[in-house]
């Protein structure tokens, strides 16, 4: 098959779950023998130097990058208030990107055109005008739900009102666009249900985020026991919000009970206010060169998410590396886990301390969680199996 993949960001370097998710679809299509063209926005927010991309990535597809300025601008955001359009979506609309898309569609014919996420969807009318290929959107999340949750958890009247406005406009846009595709690929059963509640009547297939299991080699010889860690994109609002809540509401009790226990925070684009934290035994690592090496070096992964959606690839990576994982229920949403077998779920305030204590007092129990997590990841999230099933769906249902 000839597949055109349209992405709202360049899926490299592999530093966060969103990038890894897009990259693994490109790699999965390629590894299964399909011809892939990847048209990606090289955004100001996640800009990459095309000349520095490794051959291991560029060899996967005919790569076309277009610079797109998607930085949030106060003036644009203010003027947008006087329209009915979603500012979240407007930031990804680029005439230059559309021109490149038209050039590709005029020069080639495709069997399937894969849109990565809602922020790529503004280009669907252009695709429809120039191609008869089947169109699918991989819904990374049900986007408006993320903003509803952020609004619900936010403090301050004006901020809450603004986030609610963004959520309403994004919901309206999502409602309008989802039935215009030939199929929607949801990452989780929860997202499928939410999309159907939103009015999605087109075909929906659930296809989880996959990882290259063989690339994740557990190594406990370097592991600091005991230690806590979090790794994720620190410019993603749900991660920042979750860490703030964990630090301000949970950490003092954890630190009081285990005064020698360290909590390491790693990830790209750490905001300045986080860099100024002075909490005891909270180690601000920032961006790491090798995420697998970092995860292997620590013992207990903390996932304190209270908003967001989709599936946390970092949890799947942690499972593949035999890490003990403690998450909120929302953080592990979409993963068919078994609480107490391959993960621990903190359901309410104070449960993080209870879960950490259980692991601290029983190292063997904690290690068994990691062993079960690895088996679980192998069974459910091997990328080749995930993509093979998806290709069968394309061939039989579209």
GUVEX-499225 format. One record per residue: residue number from 1; residue in one letter; chain; x, y, z of N, C-alpha, C in turn. Coordinates in steps of 0.2 Angstrom, whole numbers. Example, Ala and Ser with C-alpha at 12.3 -4.5 7.8 and 13.67 -1.06 7.14 Angstrom:
# GUVEX-499225
    n  res  chain    n.x    n.y    n.z   ca.x   ca.y   ca.z    c.x    c.y    c.z
    1    a      A     66    -28     39     62    -22     39     66    -16     39
    2    s      A     64    -11     35     68     -5     36     64      0     39
This chain:
# GUVEX-499225
    n  res  chain    n.x    n.y    n.z   ca.x   ca.y   ca.z    c.x    c.y    c.z
    1    x      A      4     -6      0      0      0      0      4      6      0
    2    x      A      2     12     -3      5     18     -3      1     22      2
    3    x      A      5     25      7      2     28     13      5     35     14
    4    x      A      0     40     14      3     47     16      1     48     23
    5    x      A      6     50     27      5     51     34      6     59     35
    6    x      A      1     62     38      1     69     39      1     70     46
    7    x      A      6     74     48      7     75     56      8     82     58
    8    x      A      6     84     63      6     90     66     13     92     69
    9    x      A     17     87     69     24     88     72     29     83     69
   10    x      A     35     84     69     40     80     67     41     74     72
   11    x      A     40     68     71     41     63     76     48     61     77
   12    x      A     52     66     79     59     65     81     61     71     84
   13    x      A     66     71     90     68     65     93     63     62     97
   14    x      A     64     56     99     59     52    103     60     53    110
   15    x      A     57     59    112     58     62    119     52     62    123
   16    x      A     46     60    120     39     61    123     35     56    120
   17    x      A     29     54    123     24     49    121     21     51    114
   18    x      A     20     58    113     17     60    107     21     58    101
   19    x      A     27     60    102     32     59     96     33     51     95
   20    x      A     34     48    100     35     40    100     29     37     96
   21    x      A     23     39     98     17     36     95     17     37     88
   22    x      A     18     44     85     18     45     78     24     41     75
   23    x      A     30     41     78     35     38     75     34     30     74
   24    x      A     31     27     79     30     20     78     25     18     73
   25    x      A     20     23     71     16     21     66     20     21     59
   26    x      A     24     27     58     28     27     52     33     21     52
   27    x      A     36     19     57     41     13     57     37      7     56
   28    x      A     31      6     59     27      0     58     25     -1     51
   29    x      A     22      5     48     20      4     41     26      2     37
   30    x      A     32      5     38     38      4     34     40     -3     35
   31    x      A     40     -6     41     43    -12     43     38    -18     40
   32    x      A     32    -16     39     27    -21     36     27    -21     28
   33    x      A     32    -17     25     33    -17     18     29    -12     14
   34    x      A     26     -7     17     22     -2     14     26      5     12
   35    x      A     24      8      7     28     14      5     25     20      8
   36    x      A     29     24     12     26     29     16     29     36     14
   37    x      A     25     41     13     27     48     13     24     51     19
   38    x      A     29     54     23     27     58     29     28     65     28
   39    x      A     22     69     28     22     76     28     21     79     35
   40    x      A     26     82     38     25     84     45     26     92     45
   41    x      A     23     95     50     24    102     52     30    102     56
   42    x      A     35    106     54     41    107     58     40    113     62
   43    x      A     36    112     68     33    118     72     39    122     76
   44    x      A     37    128     77     42    132     81     42    129     88
   45    x      A     37    126     90     37    124     97     41    117     98
   46    x      A     41    113     92     45    107     92     50    107     86
   47    x      A     53    112     85     57    112     79     63    108     79
   48    x      A     65    105     73     71    100     73     75    102     66
   49    x      A     81    101     67     85    103     61     85     97     56
   50    x      A     82     98     51     82     92     46     88     89     44
   51    x      A     94     93     44    100     90     42    103     85     48
   52    x      A    100     86     54    103     82     59     99     76     61
   53    x      A     94     74     57     90     69     58     93     62     56
   54    x      A     93     57     60     97     51     58     94     47     52
   55    x      A     98     43     49     96     39     43     91     34     46
   56    x      A     92     32     52     87     27     54     80     29     54
   57    x      A     79     36     55     73     39     54     71     41     47
   58    x      A     75     44     43     74     47     37     73     41     32
   59    x      A     76     35     33     75     30     28     68     26     29
   60    x      A     64     28     34     57     25     35     52     28     30
   61    x      A     53     34     27     48     37     23     51     42     19
   62    x      A     47     44     14     49     50     10     47     56     14
   63    x      A     52     59     17     50     64     22     50     71     19
   64    x      A     44     75     21     43     82     19     42     86     25
   65    x      A     46     91     26     45     95     32     43    102     30
   66    x      A     38    105     33     37    112     32     36    116     39
   67    x      A     40    121     39     40    125     45     34    129     46
   68    x      A     31    128     52     25    131     54     26    134     61
   69    x      A     24    141     61     24    144     68     18    143     72
   70    x      A     18    139     77     12    137     81     12    140     88
   71    x      A     17    144     89     18    147     96     12    151     98
   72    x      A      9    150    104      4    154    107      6    161    107
   73    x      A      2    166    104      4    173    104     -2    176    108
   74    x      A     -1    181    113     -6    184    116    -11    188    112
   75    x      A     -8    192    107    -12    196    103    -17    191     99
   76    x      A    -14    186     96    -19    181     92    -24    178     96
   77    x      A    -22    176    102    -27    173    107    -32    178    109
   78    x      A    -30    184    110    -35    189    112    -40    190    106
   79    x      A    -37    191    100    -42    193     94    -46    187     92
   80    x      A    -44    181     94    -48    175     93    -54    175     97
   81    x      A    -54    178    103    -60    178    107    -66    181    104
   82    x      A    -65    185     98    -70    189     95    -72    185     89
   83    x      A    -70    179     88    -72    174     83    -76    168     86
   84    x      A    -78    163     82    -81    157     85    -76    151     84
   85    x      A    -70    153     81    -66    147     79    -61    145     85
   86    x      A    -59    139     85    -55    136     90    -48    138     89
   87    x      A    -45    142     94    -38    144     94    -33    138     94
   88    x      A    -35    133     97    -31    127     97    -29    124     90
   89    x      A    -35    124     86    -34    122     79    -31    127     74
   90    x      A    -33    134     75    -30    139     71    -23    139     71
   91    x      A    -20    138     76    -12    138     77     -9    133     72
   92    x      A    -12    128     69     -9    123     65    -11    124     58
   93    x      A    -14    130     56    -16    131     49    -11    135     46
   94    x      A     -8    132     40     -3    136     37     -3    135     29
   95    x      A     -4    141     26     -4    140     18      2    137     15
   96    x      A      8    137     18     14    134     15     13    126     16
   97    x      A     10    124     22      9    117     23      4    114     18
   98    x      A     -1    118     17     -6    116     12     -4    116      5
   99    x      A      1    121      3      4    121     -4      8    114     -5
  100    x      A     12    112      0     16    106      0     11    100     -1
  101    x      A      6    100      3      1     94      3     -2     94     -4
  102    x      A     -4     99     -7     -6     99    -14     -1     97    -19
  103    x      A      5     99    -18     10     96    -23     11     89    -22
  104    x      A     11     86    -16     12     79    -15      6     75    -19
  105    x      A      0     78    -17     -6     74    -20     -7     75    -28
  106    x      A     -4     80    -31     -4     81    -38      1     76    -41
  107    x      A      6     75    -37     11     71    -40     10     63    -39
  108    x      A      7     61    -34      6     54    -32     -1     52    -30
  109    x      A     -3     46    -31     -9     43    -29     -8     39    -23
  110    x      A    -12     39    -18    -11     35    -12    -17     30    -11
  111    x      A    -16     25     -7    -22     21     -5    -25     23      1
  112    x      A    -21     25      6    -23     28     13    -20     34     14
  113    x      A    -23     39     17    -20     45     20    -22     45     27
  114    x      A    -17     45     31    -17     44     38    -16     51     41
  115    x      A    -21     54     45    -20     60     49    -18     59     56
  116    x      A    -12     61     58    -10     60     65    -13     66     70
  117    x      A    -19     64     73    -22     68     78    -26     74     75
  118    x      A    -30     77     79    -35     82     77    -32     88     74
  119    x      A    -26     90     76    -23     96     74    -20     95     67
  120    x      A    -21     89     64    -19     88     57    -25     89     52
  121    x      A    -31     88     56    -38     88     52    -40     94     48
  122    x      A    -37    100     49    -39    106     45    -38    104     37
  123    x      A    -33    100     36    -31     99     29    -35     93     26
  124    x      A    -40     91     29    -45     86     26    -48     88     20
  125    x      A    -51     94     20    -54     97     14    -50     97      8
  126    x      A    -43     99      9    -38     99      3    -37     92      1
  127    x      A    -37     87      5    -36     80      3    -42     78     -1
  128    x      A    -48     79      1    -54     77     -2    -54     80     -9
  129    x      A    -51     86    -10    -52     89    -16    -47     87    -21
  130    x      A    -41     84    -19    -36     81    -23    -35     74    -24
  131    x      A    -38     70    -19    -37     63    -19    -43     59    -18
  132    x      A    -43     53    -20    -49     48    -19    -47     43    -14
  133    x      A    -41     44    -11    -38     39     -6    -43     39      0
  134    x      A    -43     33      4    -47     33     10    -43     37     15
  135    x      A    -47     40     19    -44     45     25    -46     42     32
  136    x      A    -41     42     36    -42     40     43    -38     45     47
  137    x      A    -41     46     53    -38     50     58    -36     46     64
  138    x      A    -30     46     66    -28     42     72    -29     48     78
  139    x      A    -34     47     82    -36     51     87    -32     50     93
  140    x      A    -27     54     94    -22     53    100    -25     54    106
  141    x      A    -30     58    106    -35     59    112    -41     61    110
  142    x      A    -46     62    114    -52     66    113    -51     73    115
  143    x      A    -49     77    111    -45     83    113    -49     88    118
  144    x      A    -55     89    116    -59     93    120    -60     91    128
  145    x      A    -59     84    129    -60     82    135    -54     84    140
  146    x      A    -48     84    137    -42     86    140    -43     93    143
  147    x      A    -46     98    139    -46    105    141    -52    105    146
  148    x      A    -57    101    145    -62    101    150    -60     99    157
  149    x      A    -55     94    157    -52     92    163    -48     97    166
  150    x      A    -44    101    162    -39    106    164    -43    112    167
  151    x      A    -49    113    164    -53    119    166    -56    117    173
  152    x      A    -58    111    174    -61    109    180    -56    109    186
  153    x      A    -50    107    184    -44    107    190    -41    114    191
  154    x      A    -42    119    186    -38    125    187    -41    129    192
  155    x      A    -37    134    195    -38    139    200    -38    145    197
  156    x      A    -42    150    199    -43    157    196    -49    157    192
  157    x      A    -53    162    193    -59    163    189    -58    164    182
  158    x      A    -54    168    180    -53    170    173    -49    164    169
  159    x      A    -44    161    172    -41    155    169    -46    150    168
  160    x      A    -50    148    173    -55    143    172    -60    145    166
  161    x      A    -62    151    166    -67    153    161    -64    152    154
  162    x      A    -58    154    153    -54    154    147    -53    147    144
  163    x      A    -51    142    149    -50    135    147    -57    132    145
  164    x      A    -62    134    149    -69    132    147    -71    134    140
  165    x      A    -69    140    138    -71    142    131    -67    138    126
  166    x      A    -60    137    128    -56    133    123    -59    126    122
  167    x      A    -61    123    128    -64    117    128    -71    116    123
  168    x      A    -75    121    124    -81    122    121    -80    122    113
  169    x      A    -76    127    111    -74    128    104    -71    121    101
  170    x      A    -66    118    105    -63    112    102    -68    107    102
  171    x      A    -73    106    106    -78    101    106    -82    102    100
  172    x      A    -84    108     98    -88    110     93    -85    108     86
  173    x      A    -78    109     86    -74    108     80    -74    100     79
  174    x      A    -72     97     85    -72     89     85    -78     86     82
  175    x      A    -84     89     85    -90     86     83    -91     87     75
  176    x      A    -89     92     72    -90     94     65    -86     89     61
  177    x      A    -80     88     63    -75     85     59    -75     77     59
  178    x      A    -76     74     64    -75     67     65    -79     62     60
  179    x      A    -85     64     58    -88     60     53    -87     62     46
  180    x      A    -82     66     45    -79     67     38    -74     63     36
  181    x      A    -71     59     40    -66     54     38    -69     47     37
  182    x      A    -66     43     33    -68     36     32    -68     32     38
  183    x      A    -63     33     42    -63     29     48    -59     33     53
  184    x      A    -60     32     60    -56     35     65    -53     29     69
  185    x      A    -46     30     71    -43     25     75    -42     28     82
  186    x      A    -46     25     86    -45     27     93    -40     23     97
  187    x      A    -36     26    102    -31     23    105    -34     18    111
  188    x      A    -39     20    113    -42     16    119    -50     15    118
  189    x      A    -52     10    122    -59      9    122    -63     15    125
  190    x      A    -60     18    130    -63     24    133    -64     30    128
  191    x      A    -59     31    124    -59     36    119    -64     34    113
  192    x      A    -65     28    111    -70     26    107    -77     28    109
  193    x      A    -78     26    116    -84     28    119    -86     35    119
  194    x      A    -81     39    120    -81     46    121    -83     49    114
  195    x      A    -80     46    109    -81     49    102    -88     47     99
  196    x      A    -90     41    101    -97     39     99   -102     44    103
  197    x      A   -101     45    109   -105     50    113   -105     57    110
  198    x      A   -100     58    106    -99     65    103   -103     65     96
  199    x      A   -105     59     94   -109     59     88   -105     55     82
  200    x      A   -100     52     84    -96     49     78   -100     43     76
  201    x      A   -102     43     69   -105     37     66   -101     34     61
  202    x      A    -95     36     60    -91     33     55    -87     27     58
  203    x      A    -84     23     55    -81     17     57    -75     19     62
  204    x      A    -75     15     68    -70     17     73    -67     10     75
  205    x      A    -60     10     74    -56      4     77    -52      6     83
  206    x      A    -51      2     88    -47      4     93    -40      0     92
  207    x      A    -35      4     91    -28      2     90    -23      6     95
  208    x      A    -21      2    100    -17      5    105    -10      8    103
  209    x      A     -7     12    107      0     14    105      4      8    106
  210    x      A      9      7    101     13      1    101     20      4    102
  211    x      A     25     -1    104     32      1    105     36     -5    102
  212    x      A     42     -4    100     46     -9     98     49    -13    104
  213    x      A     46    -18    106     48    -21    113     55    -23    113
  214    x      A     58    -25    107     65    -28    107     70    -22    109
  215    x      A     68    -16    108     72    -10    109     72     -9    117
  216    x      A     68    -12    121     68    -10    128     71    -16    132
  217    x      A     77    -15    134     81    -20    137     82    -18    145
  218    x      A     78    -22    149     79    -20    156     86    -21    159
  219    x      A     88    -17    163     95    -18    166     94    -15    173
  220    x      A     94    -20    178     93    -18    185    100    -17    188
  221    x      A    105    -18    184    112    -17    187    114    -10    189
  222    x      A    110     -5    185    111      2    186    106      5    190
  223    x      A    101      1    193     95      4    196     97      7    203
  224    x      A     95     13    205     95     15    211     89     13    215
  225    x      A     90      9    220     84      7    224     85      9    231
  226    x      A     80     12    234     74     14    231     75     21    228
  227    x      A     71     23    223     70     30    220     64     30    217
  228    x      A     61     36    216     55     38    213     57     42    207
  229    x      A     53     42    201     55     46    195     48     47    191
  230    x      A     49     53    188     44     54    183     47     57    177
  231    x      A     45     54    171     48     57    164     42     58    160
  232    x      A     42     64    156     37     66    152     38     73    149
  233    x      A     35     75    144     35     81    141     33     86    146
  234    x      A     37     91    148     35     96    153     32    102    150
  235    x      A     32    102    144     28    108    141     21    106    139
  236    x      A     19    100    141     12     97    141      8     99    147
  237    x      A      3    103    147      0    105    153     -3    100    158
  238    x      A     -6     94    155     -8     89    160     -2     87    165
  239    x      A      4     86    161     10     84    165     12     89    171
  240    x      A     12     95    168     14    101    173      9    101    179
  241    x      A      3    101    177     -3    101    182     -2     95    187
  242    x      A     -1     89    185     -1     83    189      5     83    194
  243    x      A     11     86    191     17     86    195     16     91    201
  244    x      A     13     97    199     12    102    204      7     99    210
  245    x      A      2     96    208     -3     93    213      1     88    217
  246    x      A      5     84    214      9     78    218     14     82    223
  247    x      A     17     87    220     22     90    225     19     94    230
  248    x      A     14     97    229     11    102    234      6     98    239
  249    x      A      3     92    236     -2     89    240      0     82    243
  250    x      A      6     79    240      8     73    242     15     72    245
  251    x      A     19     76    242     26     75    243     28     76    251
  252    x      A     25     81    254     28     82    261     27     76    265
  253    x      A     21     73    265     20     67    269     24     61    267
  254    x      A     26     60    260     30     55    258     37     57    260
  255    x      A     40     63    260     46     65    262     47     64    270
  256    x      A     42     65    273     42     64    281     43     57    283
  257    x      A     39     53    279     40     46    281     46     42    278
  258    x      A     49     45    272     55     42    269     59     48    268
  259    x      A     63     50    273     67     56    272     73     56    267
  260    x      A     75     49    266     81     48    261     78     47    254
  261    x      A     72     46    253     69     44    246     69     50    242
  262    x      A     73     49    236     73     55    231     68     54    225
  263    x      A     65     59    223     61     60    217     64     64    211
  264    x      A     65     60    206     68     63    200     63     65    195
  265    x      A     64     71    192     59     73    187     63     75    181
  266    x      A     61     71    175     65     72    169     60     73    163
  267    x      A     62     77    159     58     79    153     60     85    149
  268    x      A     57     86    143     59     91    139     55     98    141
  269    x      A     59    103    140     55    110    141     52    111    148
  270    x      A     57    110    153     54    112    160     53    119    160
  271    x      A     47    121    163     46    128    164     50    131    169
  272    x      A     51    138    168     56    141    173     53    141    180
  273    x      A     47    141    181     44    141    188     45    134    191
  274    x      A     46    129    187     48    122    190     55    122    192
  275    x      A     59    125    188     66    125    189     68    128    195
  276    x      A     63    132    198     65    136    204     62    132    210
  277    x      A     60    126    209     57    122    215     63    121    220
  278    x      A     62    121    226     67    119    231     64    114    236
  279    x      A     60    109    234     57    104    239     63     99    240
  280    x      A     63     97    247     68     92    249     68     86    245
  281    x      A     74     83    242     75     77    239     71     77    232
  282    x      A     69     82    230     66     83    223     71     85    218
  283    x      A     73     80    214     79     82    209     77     83    202
  284    x      A     78     89    200     76     92    193     81     90    188
  285    x      A     80     85    184     84     82    180     84     86    173
  286    x      A     78     87    171     77     91    164     77     85    159
  287    x      A     79     88    153     79     83    147     85     78    148
  288    x      A     84     72    146     89     67    146     90     65    139
  289    x      A     96     63    138     99     61    131     96     54    130
  290    x      A     96     50    134     94     43    133     88     41    138
  291    x      A     82     41    136     76     40    141     77     33    143
  292    x      A     78     28    139     79     21    142     84     20    147
  293    x      A     90     23    146     95     23    151     93     26    158
  294    x      A     89     32    157     87     35    163     82     31    167
  295    x      A     77     28    163     72     24    166     75     18    170
  296    x      A     80     15    166     83      9    169     87     11    176
  297    x      A     89     17    176     93     19    182     89     21    188
  298    x      A     82     21    188     78     22    193     73     16    194
  299    x      A     69     16    200     66     10    202     58     11    201
  300    x      A     55     16    204     48     17    204     45     23    200
  301    x      A     41     22    195     39     27    191     32     30    194
  302    x      A     32     36    194     26     40    197     23     43    191
  303    x      A     16     42    190     12     45    185      6     49    188
  304    x      A      7     55    190      2     59    194     -2     63    189
  305    x      A     -6     60    185    -10     64    180    -18     64    183
  306    x      A    -20     70    182    -27     72    184    -31     75    178
  307    x      A    -28     76    173    -32     78    167    -28     74    161
  308    x      A    -30     75    155    -27     72    149    -31     67    146
  309    x      A    -29     63    142    -33     58    138    -29     53    134
  310    x      A    -32     49    130    -28     44    126    -24     39    131
  311    x      A    -18     37    129    -14     32    133     -7     35    134
  312    x      A     -5     34    140      2     36    142      7     31    139
  313    x      A     11     32    134     16     28    131     21     27    136
  314    x      A     23     32    141     28     31    146     27     26    150
  315    x      A     20     24    152     19     19    156     20     12    153
  316    x      A     19     12    146     20      6    142     28      5    142
  317    x      A     32     10    141     39     10    141     41      7    148
  318    x      A     39     10    153     41      8    160     39      1    161
  319    x      A     33     -2    159     32     -9    159     37    -13    156
  320    x      A     39    -11    149     43    -15    145     50    -15    149
  321    x      A     52    -10    153     58    -10    156     58    -13    163
  322    x      A     52    -16    165     51    -19    171     51    -15    177
  323    x      A     49     -9    176     48     -4    181     42     -5    186
  324    x      A     43     -3    192     37     -3    196     33      4    195
  325    x      A     27      3    193     23      9    191     17     11    196
  326    x      A     17     17    198     12     20    203      9     25    199
  327    x      A      2     25    197     -1     30    193     -8     31    196
  328    x      A    -10     37    195    -17     39    196    -22     35    191
  329    x      A    -28     34    193    -32     30    188    -33     34    181
  330    x      A    -33     40    181    -33     44    175    -27     43    171
  331    x      A    -21     43    175    -15     42    171    -14     36    167
  332    x      A    -17     30    170    -17     24    167    -23     22    163
  333    x      A    -27     27    162    -33     26    158    -32     24    151
  334    x      A    -36     19    149    -35     16    142    -30     10    142
  335    x      A    -27      8    147    -23      2    148    -26     -3    152
  336    x      A    -27     -9    149    -31    -14    152    -27    -17    158
  337    x      A    -25    -14    163    -20    -16    168    -24    -20    173
  338    x      A    -20    -23    178    -23    -26    184    -20    -23    190
  339    x      A    -24    -19    193    -21    -16    199    -18    -21    204
  340    x      A    -12    -20    206     -9    -24    211     -5    -30    208
  341    x      A     -6    -31    201     -2    -36    198      3    -33    193
  342    x      A      1    -28    189      6    -26    185      7    -18    185
  343    x      A      3    -15    190      4     -8    191      0     -7    198
  344    x      A      1     -1    201     -2      1    207     -6      7    205
  345    x      A    -12      8    207    -17     13    206    -18     17    212
  346    x      A    -16     24    212    -18     28    218    -25     31    216
  347    x      A    -30     30    220    -37     32    218    -39     38    221
  348    x      A    -36     40    227    -38     46    230    -32     49    234
  349    x      A    -32     55    236    -27     58    240    -24     54    246
  350    x      A    -18     53    246    -15     49    251    -13     42    249
  351    x      A    -16     40    243    -15     33    241     -8     33    238
  352    x      A     -5     38    235      2     38    233      7     36    238
  353    x      A      6     39    244     10     37    250      9     29    252
  354    x      A      3     27    252      1     20    253      5     15    248
  355    x      A      4     17    242      7     13    237     15     13    237
  356    x      A     18     19    238     25     19    239     27     15    245
  357    x      A     24     16    251     25     12    257     25      5    255
  358    x      A     20      2    252     20     -5    250     26     -7    247
  359    x      A     28     -3    242     34     -5    238     41     -5    242
  360    x      A     41      1    246     47      2    250     48     -4    255
  361    x      A     43     -6    258     43    -12    263     43    -19    260
  362    x      A     42    -19    254     42    -26    251     45    -25    244
  363    x      A     52    -25    243     55    -24    237     54    -30    232
  364    x      A     53    -36    235     51    -42    230     44    -41    227
  365    x      A     40    -38    231     33    -36    228     34    -31    222
  366    x      A     38    -26    224     39    -21    219     42    -24    212
  367    x      A     47    -28    213     50    -31    207     45    -35    203
  368    x      A     41    -39    207     36    -43    203     31    -39    199
  369    x      A     30    -33    202     25    -29    198     29    -28    191
  370    x      A     35    -26    191     39    -25    185     39    -31    180
  371    x      A     40    -37    183     41    -43    179     34    -44    176
  372    x      A     28    -43    179     22    -44    176     20    -39    171
  373    x      A     23    -33    172     22    -27    168     25    -29    161
  374    x      A     31    -31    161     35    -33    155     31    -38    151
  375    x      A     28    -43    154     24    -49    151     18    -46    148
  376    x      A     15    -41    152      9    -37    149     10    -33    143
  377    x      A     16    -30    143     18    -25    137     19    -30    131
  378    x      A     23    -35    132     24    -40    126     18    -42    123
  379    x      A     13    -44    128      7    -47    125      2    -42    121
  380    x      A      2    -35    124     -3    -31    121      0    -25    117
  381    x      A      6    -24    117      9    -17    114     15    -18    110
  382    x      A     16    -24    107     21    -25    102     19    -21     96
  383    x      A     23    -17     93     21    -12     88     20    -16     81
  384    x      A     23    -21     80     22    -25     73     15    -28     74
  385    x      A     13    -31     79      7    -34     80      1    -29     79
  386    x      A      2    -23     83     -3    -18     83     -4    -15     75
  387    x      A      2    -14     72      1    -12     65     -2    -17     60
  388    x      A      0    -23     61     -2    -28     57    -10    -29     57
  389    x      A    -13    -28     63    -20    -28     64    -23    -22     61
  390    x      A    -20    -17     61    -23    -10     58    -23    -11     51
  391    x      A    -18    -14     48    -17    -14     40    -23    -19     38
  392    x      A    -24    -24     42    -30    -29     40    -36    -25     40
  393    x      A    -37    -21     45    -43    -16     45    -44    -12     39
  394    x      A    -38     -9     37    -38     -5     31    -41     -9     25
  395    x      A    -38    -15     24    -39    -19     18    -46    -22     18
  396    x      A    -49    -23     24    -55    -27     24    -61    -22     25
  397    x      A    -60    -16     28    -66    -12     30    -66     -6     26
  398    x      A    -61     -3     23    -61      3     20    -62      2     12
